[in-house]
Amino acid sequence: MSRRKHFSLLVVRGDGARVLRVNFPKRFILFGIAGLVVSSTVVGVLVADWLQLRRLTRDARPYTAQIAEQRGELDRVHQKIGEMRREVSAWREIHARLFDTFGPDTKPGTRDKGIGGPASPVDRAPARLSPQDEINRLADSIMEESQNLKALDGLMARVGKMLAVLPSRWPVRGPVNSEFGTRLSPWTKTPEFHAGMDIRAERGTRVHAPAAGTVSHAGPHAEYGLTVIVDHGNDLRTIYGHLSKITVQAGQRVDRGVELGLTGNTGRSSGPHLHYEILVKGRPVNPRGYLWD
C-alpha cells in the first residue's frame, strides 16, 4: 500500500544488472509537474509581454520623431509669439508717447479707471501659457492697439488741421540779417527790440503765405512800408513788411503757398529784405518756433 504512494526510478547497466533504485513520493512528482506548468505559463506570459513591448517600441519610433518635431514647432511658435508681443509693446509705447504729447484726455480708455494692484503676485514667476492662451492674449493686445490706432488716426487728423493753420513755412528763402529780440538799431546804434525776423532777399523775390488765412491788411504801413497782414485764426497773425509790390487785397482768402507780394525796400529799411513777424493774441513771438518747412 505504501509503495503505491511512491514512484521508483531504476538505473540498470547494459547487461541488465540493477545499479541504482530511487523512490520518489507521489506528491513530489505532482508538485513538480504543477511547478513546471506554472513556470511554463509565467515564462510564456513574460515572453508574450516582451514581444508586445518590442513591437510597441518599434511602432512608436516614428511617433517619437514626430513628437520631437512638434515640440520644436511649439518652441518656434512660442518664440514667434514672444517677438510679436514685444512688437505690440513697442507700438503701445509709441502710442503712449504720442497721446501724452497732446494731454491725457486724448488717450482712449483712460477715464474712470481708478483701480490698482498687481494682477498676480509679484514675487512669483508667471507660469508658461499654452500656445492657444498666448495667441488669445496676443489677439487681445492687437485688438487694443487697433482701437488705439483708430483713436490716433482721429487725433492726427485734428492735429493736421491745427498744423495747417500754423505758419510753418518760410515766406522766402534766404539768410537772416536780424533775428527776433533785442538788437542794436541800424540807425541809432542803441539797443532796441526787434519784433520779427529780417530775411535777406533780392528785390522782387516772391513772398508766399506760410499758412492759410485771410488778408486783413494790404497797403502802406508807417514802419514797414508796403505791408501785408494775414489773419490765420485762433488769434494768430503774420506780417510781411518792406514789400515792393502787393499781389493780394484785404479780405481775400489765401491758401498756404499763395503769393502775397514781392520783396523790396519800402518803409524804414536799410536794404532789400523781408520783415517777417508773427503775432499771437497781438503780441510778437519768435518766428523760429514755427518754422520747420
ABEGO torsion letter per residue (X at the ends): XAAAABBBBBBBBAAGBBABBBBBBAAAAAAAAAAAAAAAAAAAAAAAAAAAAAAAAAAAAAAAAAAAAAAAAAAAAAAAAAAAAAAAAAAAAAAAAAAAAAEAAABBGABGABBBEBABBAABBBBBBBAAAAAAAAAAAAAAAAAAAAAAAAAAAAAAAAAAABBABBABBEBBABBBEBBBBAAAGBBBBBABBBBBBBBGBBBBBABBEBBABBEBBAAAEBBBBBBAEGGBBBBBBGBABBABBBGBBBBBGBBAEBBBABEBBAEBBBBBBBBBGGBBBBAAAABAX
